[in-house]
Amino acid sequence: MHFIRLLFAIVVIGTQANAEDILDPLPQAVSLPTSIVDLIKKKLHVKGIHEIHSIAYRLEYPEYEYFGASLGLPSSGFEAVTHQEFIFRKDYRDKDWSNATIFKIDTSLYSVFGKQLRNFEASLKPYPIQHEPGAGANP
């Protein structure tokens, strides 16, 4: 069986997310898939996205798709925006990213996306997701 590997990356500095989800409107050069924006807002408990610094995409056919994003998100701390890098993994057969797993990385988005599959997956660390208010701990 043949496996196809696709690596695609775009660097975009100072752009914004989808118009309805941005907090400081500026001209938009790239946008995130709507299902990723919805997932970020739901799981990370933010109202929107300030900036998209860079994105990357990787297809490991026939199992997973990976979407990486370096984002500026609203912060409740001293600074108004916190910059974080996320990698989202969805099953190749899923039509959108609404059930994607969120990961964090300790290095730059592009150094992780440039690794071979085994090292790429070893670089992914589950993102600490806060539980929904009123929800019990997962078993």
Phi and psi in degrees as GROMACS dihedral restraints (atoms count N, CA, C in turn):
[ dihedral_restraints ]
;  ai    aj    ak    al  type     phi  dphi    fc
    3     4     5     6     1   -88.9    20    10
    4     5     6     7     1   137.8    20    10
    6     7     8     9     1  -111.2    20    10
    7     8     9    10     1   138.5    20    10
    9    10    11    12     1  -108.4    20    10
   10    11    12    13     1   134.7    20    10
   12    13    14    15     1  -120.5    20    10
   13    14    15    16     1   127.6    20    10
   15    16    17    18     1  -126.7    20    10
   16    17    18    19     1   129.1    20    10
   18    19    20    21     1  -126.0    20    10
   19    20    21    22     1   124.2    20    10
   21    22    23    24     1  -136.1    20    10
   22    23    24    25     1   131.7    20    10
   24    25    26    27     1  -142.5    20    10
   25    26    27    28     1   143.6    20    10
   27    28    29    30     1  -133.2    20    10
   28    29    30    31     1   135.3    20    10
   30    31    32    33     1  -106.4    20    10
   31    32    33    34     1   126.0    20    10
   33    34    35    36     1  -136.0    20    10
   34    35    36    37     1   124.3    20    10
   36    37    38    39     1  -105.7    20    10
   37    38    39    40     1   132.6    20    10
   39    40    41    42     1    67.6    20    10
   40    41    42    43     1    34.9    20    10
   42    43    44    45     1  -105.0    20    10
   43    44    45    46     1   179.0    20    10
   45    46    47    48     1  -122.6    20    10
   46    47    48    49     1   162.7    20    10
   48    49    50    51     1   -78.8    20    10
   49    50    51    52     1  -170.4    20    10
   51    52    53    54     1   -53.7    20    10
   52    53    54    55     1   143.3    20    10
   54    55    56    57     1   -52.6    20    10
   55    56    57    58     1   -41.6    20    10
   57    58    59    60     1   -74.9    20    10
   58    59    60    61     1   -12.5    20    10
   60    61    62    63     1  -108.8    20    10
   61    62    63    64     1    -0.5    20    10
   63    64    65    66     1   -83.6    20    10
   64    65    66    67     1   152.2    20    10
   66    67    68    69     1  -103.4    20    10
   67    68    69    70     1   -28.2    20    10
   69    70    71    72     1  -126.0    20    10
   70    71    72    73     1    94.8    20    10
   72    73    74    75     1   -62.4    20    10
   73    74    75    76     1   127.0    20    10
   75    76    77    78     1  -139.2    20    10
   76    77    78    79     1   166.0    20    10
   78    79    80    81     1   -56.1    20    10
   79    80    81    82     1   142.8    20    10
   81    82    83    84     1  -105.9    20    10
   82    83    84    85     1   126.6    20    10
   84    85    86    87     1  -106.7    20    10
   85    86    87    88     1   -23.9    20    10
   87    88    89    90     1  -151.2    20    10
   88    89    90    91     1   154.6    20    10
   90    91    92    93     1  -135.3    20    10
   91    92    93    94     1   159.4    20    10
   93    94    95    96     1   -88.6    20    10
   94    95    96    97     1   154.4    20    10
   96    97    98    99     1   -56.5    20    10
   97    98    99   100     1   139.0    20    10
   99   100   101   102     1   -55.2    20    10
  100   101   102   103     1   -39.0    20    10
  102   103   104   105     1   -66.5    20    10
  103   104   105   106     1   -29.2    20    10
  105   106   107   108     1   -72.7    20    10
  106   107   108   109     1   -41.8    20    10
  108   109   110   111     1   -60.2    20    10
  109   110   111   112     1   -45.8    20    10
  111   112   113   114     1   -61.2    20    10
  112   113   114   115     1   -41.2    20    10
  114   115   116   117     1   -64.0    20    10
  115   116   117   118     1   -43.9    20    10
  117   118   119   120     1   -60.7    20    10
  118   119   120   121     1   -48.0    20    10
  120   121   122   123     1   -62.0    20    10
  121   122   123   124     1   -40.5    20    10
  123   124   125   126     1   -73.9    20    10
  124   125   126   127     1   -51.0    20    10
  126   127   128   129     1   -80.9    20    10
  127   128   129   130     1   -29.6    20    10
  129   130   131   132     1  -100.4    20    10
  130   131   132   133     1    -2.3    20    10
  132   133   134   135     1    55.9    20    10
  133   134   135   136     1    50.6    20    10
  135   136   137   138     1  -118.8    20    10
  136   137   138   139     1   156.8    20    10
  138   139   140   141     1   -83.8    20    10
  139   140   141   142     1   -21.0    20    10
  141   142   143   144     1  -179.6    20    10
  142   143   144   145     1  -168.2    20    10
  144   145   146   147     1  -122.1    20    10
  145   146   147   148     1   129.9    20    10
  147   148   149   150     1   -77.1    20    10
  148   149   150   151     1   -48.5    20    10
  150   151   152   153     1  -144.7    20    10
  151   152   153   154     1   150.3    20    10
  153   154   155   156     1  -113.5    20    10
  154   155   156   157     1   116.1    20    10
  156   157   158   159     1   -89.4    20    10
  157   158   159   160     1   -41.0    20    10
  159   160   161   162     1  -161.3    20    10
  160   161   162   163     1   156.4    20    10
  162   163   164   165     1  -135.8    20    10
  163   164   165   166     1   158.0    20    10
  165   166   167   168     1  -149.2    20    10
  166   167   168   169     1   151.8    20    10
  168   169   170   171     1  -135.0    20    10
  169   170   171   172     1   142.2    20    10
  171   172   173   174     1  -145.0    20    10
  172   173   174   175     1   132.2    20    10
  174   175   176   177     1  -114.1    20    10
  175   176   177   178     1   123.1    20    10
  177   178   179   180     1  -113.0    20    10
  178   179   180   181     1    80.9    20    10
  180   181   182   183     1   -70.4    20    10
  181   182   183   184     1   136.1    20    10
  183   184   185   186     1  -103.4    20    10
  184   185   186   187     1    21.2    20    10
  186   187   188   189     1   -98.6    20    10
  187   188   189   190     1   -62.9    20    10
  189   190   191   192     1  -129.9    20    10
  190   191   192   193     1   158.5    20    10
  192   193   194   195     1  -118.5    20    10
  193   194   195   196     1   142.5    20    10
  195   196   197   198     1  -122.8    20    10
  196   197   198   199     1   137.2    20    10
  198   199   200   201     1  -129.2    20    10
  199   200   201   202     1   123.4    20    10
  201   202   203   204     1  -109.6    20    10
  202   203   204   205     1   145.5    20    10
  204   205   206   207     1  -147.4    20    10
  205   206   207   208     1   132.3    20    10
  207   208   209   210     1  -100.4    20    10
  208   209   210   211     1   115.3    20    10
  210   211   212   213     1  -125.2    20    10
  211   212   213   214     1   152.8    20    10
  213   214   215   216     1  -103.4    20    10
  214   215   216   217     1   115.4    20    10
  216   217   218   219     1  -112.6    20    10
  217   218   219   220     1   153.7    20    10
  219   220   221   222     1   -60.6    20    10
  220   221   222   223     1   144.2    20    10
  222   223   224   225     1  -123.3    20    10
  223   224   225   226     1   145.6    20    10
  225   226   227   228     1   -93.9    20    10
  226   227   228   229     1     1.4    20    10
  228   229   230   231     1   -88.5    20    10
  229   230   231   232     1  -156.3    20    10
  231   232   233   234     1   -62.9    20    10
  232   233   234   235     1   -43.3    20    10
  234   235   236   237     1   -88.0    20    10
  235   236   237   238     1   148.4    20    10
  237   238   239   240     1   -73.0    20    10
  238   239   240   241     1   -27.7    20    10
  240   241   242   243     1  -130.4    20    10
  241   242   243   244     1   136.9    20    10
  243   244   245   246     1  -111.8    20    10
  244   245   246   247     1   136.3    20    10
  246   247   248   249     1  -101.4    20    10
  247   248   249   250     1   124.5    20    10
  249   250   251   252     1  -138.3    20    10
  250   251   252   253     1   154.1    20    10
  252   253   254   255     1  -114.4    20    10
  253   254   255   256     1   131.2    20    10
  255   256   257   258     1  -124.5    20    10
  256   257   258   259     1   151.0    20    10
  258   259   260   261     1  -126.5    20    10
  259   260   261   262     1   130.4    20    10
  261   262   263   264     1  -108.8    20    10
  262   263   264   265     1   134.4    20    10
  264   265   266   267     1  -122.8    20    10
  265   266   267   268     1   127.5    20    10
  267   268   269   270     1  -127.3    20    10
  268   269   270   271     1   156.4    20    10
  270   271   272   273     1   -65.4    20    10
  271   272   273   274     1   138.1    20    10
  273   274   275   276     1   -55.1    20    10
  274   275   276   277     1   -32.7    20    10
  276   277   278   279     1   -79.8    20    10
  277   278   279   280     1   -15.6    20    10
  279   280   281   282     1   -69.1    20    10
  280   281   282   283     1   139.3    20    10
  282   283   284   285     1   -77.7    20    10
  283   284   285   286     1   -23.9    20    10
  285   286   287   288     1  -143.5    20    10
  286   287   288   289     1  -173.4    20    10
  288   289   290   291     1   -99.7    20    10
  289   290   291   292     1    11.8    20    10
  291   292   293   294     1   -64.0    20    10
  292   293   294   295     1   -24.9    20    10
  294   295   296   297     1  -109.4    20    10
  295   296   297   298     1    19.8    20    10
  297   298   299   300     1   -67.2    20    10
  298   299   300   301     1   152.3    20    10
  300   301   302   303     1   -88.8    20    10
  301   302   303   304     1   136.9    20    10
  303   304   305   306     1  -101.5    20    10
  304   305   306   307     1   132.5    20    10
  306   307   308   309     1  -123.7    20    10
  307   308   309   310     1   158.5    20    10
  309   310   311   312     1  -115.6    20    10
  310   311   312   313     1   163.8    20    10
  312   313   314   315     1  -134.6    20    10
  313   314   315   316     1   156.8    20    10
  315   316   317   318     1   -98.5    20    10
  316   317   318   319     1    -0.8    20    10
  318   319   320   321     1  -136.5    20    10
  319   320   321   322     1  -173.4    20    10
  321   322   323   324     1   -68.7    20    10
  322   323   324   325     1   152.3    20    10
  324   325   326   327     1   -55.0    20    10
  325   326   327   328     1   -45.0    20    10
  327   328   329   330     1   -75.6    20    10
  328   329   330   331     1   -29.4    20    10
  330   331   332   333     1   -69.3    20    10
  331   332   333   334     1   -33.7    20    10
  333   334   335   336     1   -72.3    20    10
  334   335   336   337     1   -46.4    20    10
  336   337   338   339     1   -66.6    20    10
  337   338   339   340     1   -20.3    20    10
  339   340   341   342     1   -84.2    20    10
  340   341   342   343     1    -4.7    20    10
  342   343   344   345     1   -80.2    20    10
  343   344   345   346     1   158.7    20    10
  345   346   347   348     1   -67.9    20    10
  346   347   348   349     1   159.7    20    10
  348   349   350   351     1   -51.6    20    10
  349   350   351   352     1   -49.3    20    10
  351   352   353   354     1   -60.6    20    10
  352   353   354   355     1   -45.1    20    10
  354   355   356   357     1   -71.7    20    10
  355   356   357   358     1   -33.9    20    10
  357   358   359   360     1   -59.8    20    10
  358   359   360   361     1   -52.6    20    10
  360   361   362   363     1   -65.8    20    10
  361   362   363   364     1   -32.4    20    10
  363   364   365   366     1   -68.2    20    10
  364   365   366   367     1   -22.4    20    10
  366   367   368   369     1   -78.8    20    10
  367   368   369   370     1   -15.0    20    10
  369   370   371   372     1   -84.5    20    10
  370   371   372   373     1   129.9    20    10
  372   373   374   375     1  -121.1    20    10
  373   374   375   376     1   131.1    20    10
  375   376   377   378     1   -54.1    20    10
  376   377   378   379     1   133.3    20    10
  378   379   380   381     1   -75.5    20    10
  379   380   381   382     1   135.0    20    10
  381   382   383   384     1   -71.0    20    10
  382   383   384   385     1   102.7    20    10
  384   385   386   387     1   -90.2    20    10
  385   386   387   388     1   132.1    20    10
  387   388   389   390     1   -75.8    20    10
  388   389   390   391     1   144.2    20    10
  390   391   392   393     1   -73.0    20    10
  391   392   393   394     1   148.7    20    10
  393   394   395   396     1   -61.3    20    10
  394   395   396   397     1   144.4    20    10
  396   397   398   399     1   -56.3    20    10
  397   398   399   400     1   131.0    20    10
  399   400   401   402     1    85.0    20    10
  400   401   402   403     1    -7.1    20    10
  402   403   404   405     1   -87.4    20    10
  403   404   405   406     1   142.0    20    10
  405   406   407   408     1   -77.7    20    10
  406   407   408   409     1   170.0    20    10
  408   409   410   411     1   -68.2    20    10
  409   410   411   412     1   146.6    20    10
  411   412   413   414     1   -70.0    20    10
  412   413   414   415     1   143.5    20    10
